[in-house]
């Protein structure tokens, strides 16, 4: 796996299963910033490199390749090295599809972040495409997991986005 442009500013990484909406989340977050161009693909596993986006002079966002379906073979090792080797990385957003809920691969991601002592937050995407009852069930499950297994490294409140 290779990286594109590196950023030296304070960083936030975005990780999650392939096709969970990581790039769409970044594009929506910066839709009012014409200098930030985030490409979004309908093809799962399309992002193959770390994509760095400099936001002004003080912030860098990192769009990571998805894990699970079509993940690069060295994804776990590379991700672990990246997340542990960036002192300026202040938080990782672990993105979960609100309709599909928490997957085994998400557990692997959380275990990696917890092992590395990397601060993170959970973000549930695609809430506009899932039934309210499914979102509530998945949100309750994630909060139960957080309360039972996750440390203070995890931001206490999951974020819900379209």
C-alpha positions in Angstrom: 0.0 0.0 0.0 1.3 3.5 -0.7 0.3 6.9 0.4 -0.3 10.1 -1.6 0.7 13.5 -0.3 1.7 13.6 3.4 0.5 16.3 5.8 2.4 17.6 8.8 -0.6 19.4 10.4 -2.8 18.0 13.2 -4.6 15.1 11.6 -7.9 13.1 11.8 -8.1 9.8 10.1 -11.3 8.2 8.7 -11.5 4.4 8.6 -14.2 1.7 8.2 -15.4 -1.1 6.1 -15.3 -0.7 2.3 -18.3 1.2 0.9 -19.4 2.4 4.3 -19.3 6.1 3.3 -15.9 7.4 4.4 -15.2 9.5 1.3 -18.9 10.6 1.2 -18.6 11.7 4.9 -15.5 13.8 4.1 -17.0 15.3 1.0 -20.1 16.3 3.0 -18.1 17.8 5.8 -16.2 20.0 3.4 -18.8 20.7 0.7 -18.5 24.5 1.4 -14.7 24.4 1.0 -13.9 24.4 -2.8 -10.2 23.8 -2.1 -11.0 20.3 -0.7 -11.9 17.9 -3.5 -12.9 14.4 -2.3 -13.6 11.8 -5.0 -16.3 9.3 -4.2 -16.7 6.0 -6.0 -19.7 3.6 -6.1 -17.2 0.7 -6.3 -16.4 -0.9 -3.0 -12.7 -1.1 -2.3 -11.9 1.7 -4.7 -9.7 3.7 -2.3 -6.3 1.9 -2.4 -4.0 4.5 -0.8 -4.1 6.9 2.1 -5.5 10.1 0.7 -4.5 13.3 2.6 -6.5 16.5 2.5 -4.9 19.7 3.9 -7.6 21.9 5.4 -6.2 25.4 5.7 -2.8 25.4 7.4 -3.7 23.6 10.6 -5.7 20.5 9.8 -5.2 17.4 7.7 -7.8 14.7 7.0 -6.8 11.2 6.0 -9.2 9.0 4.0 -8.0 5.4 4.6 -8.8 2.5 2.3 -11.7 0.4 3.5 -11.2 -2.9 5.3 -13.1 -6.1 4.6 -14.2 -6.4 1.0 -11.2 -6.1 -1.4 -9.0 -4.7 1.3 -5.3 -4.4 0.4 -3.4 -7.5 1.6 -1.1 -5.5 3.8 -3.9 -3.3 5.2 -3.7 -4.3 8.9 0.1 -3.9 9.1 0.1 -0.7 7.1 -2.8 0.8 9.1 -1.2 -0.1 12.4 2.1 1.5 11.4 0.4 4.6 10.1 -1.9 5.1 13.2 0.9 4.5 15.6 3.6 6.5 13.8 1.8 9.8 13.4 2.2 11.9 16.6 0.0 14.6 15.1 -2.9 12.3 14.5 -5.4 13.4 17.2 -8.5 11.2 16.4 -9.6 8.5 14.1 -13.3 8.4 13.0 -14.4 4.7 12.7 -17.3 4.8 10.3 -20.1 2.2 10.5 -23.1 1.8 8.2 -26.2 2.5 10.3 -28.2 0.0 8.3 -25.8 -2.8 8.5 -24.6 -2.2 12.0 -21.4 -3.3 13.7 -19.4 -5.9 11.8 -16.6 -8.3 12.8 -14.2 -6.1 10.9 -15.3 -3.1 12.9 -14.3 -5.1 16.1 -10.9 -5.6 14.5 -10.6 -1.9 13.9 -11.6 -1.0 17.5 -9.1 -3.6 18.8 -6.4 -2.1 16.7 -7.2 1.5 17.9 -7.4 0.4 21.6 -4.1 -1.6 21.4 -2.4 1.5 19.8 -4.0 3.8 22.4 -5.3 5.9 19.6 -8.3 8.2 20.4 -11.3 7.5 18.2 -15.0 8.3 17.7 -17.7 6.1 16.1 -19.7 7.6 13.2 -22.8 5.9 11.9 -23.4 6.8 8.2 -26.3 6.3 5.8 -29.0 7.0 8.4 -31.2 8.4 5.6 -31.2 4.9 3.9 -32.0 2.8 7.0 -35.2 2.3 8.9 -35.4 4.1 12.2 -35.9 0.8 14.1 -32.7 -0.6 12.5 -30.7 2.5 13.3 -32.0 2.4 16.9 -31.2 -1.3 17.3 -27.7 -0.8 15.9 -27.0 2.4 17.9 -28.1 0.6 21.1 -25.8 -2.3 20.3 -22.9 0.0 19.7 -23.5 1.9 22.9 -23.7 -1.4 24.8 -20.4 -2.5 23.3 -18.8 0.9 24.1 -20.0 0.7 27.7 -18.8 -2.8 28.2 -15.6 -3.1 26.3 -14.2 0.2 25.1 -11.9 2.5 27.0 -11.9 6.3 27.5 -10.1 6.5 24.1 -13.5 6.2 22.5 -15.5 9.5 22.3 -18.6 8.8 24.5 -21.3 9.7 21.9 -21.5 8.2 18.5 -22.2 10.6 15.6 -25.1 10.0 13.2 -24.8 11.4 9.7 -26.7 11.0 6.4 
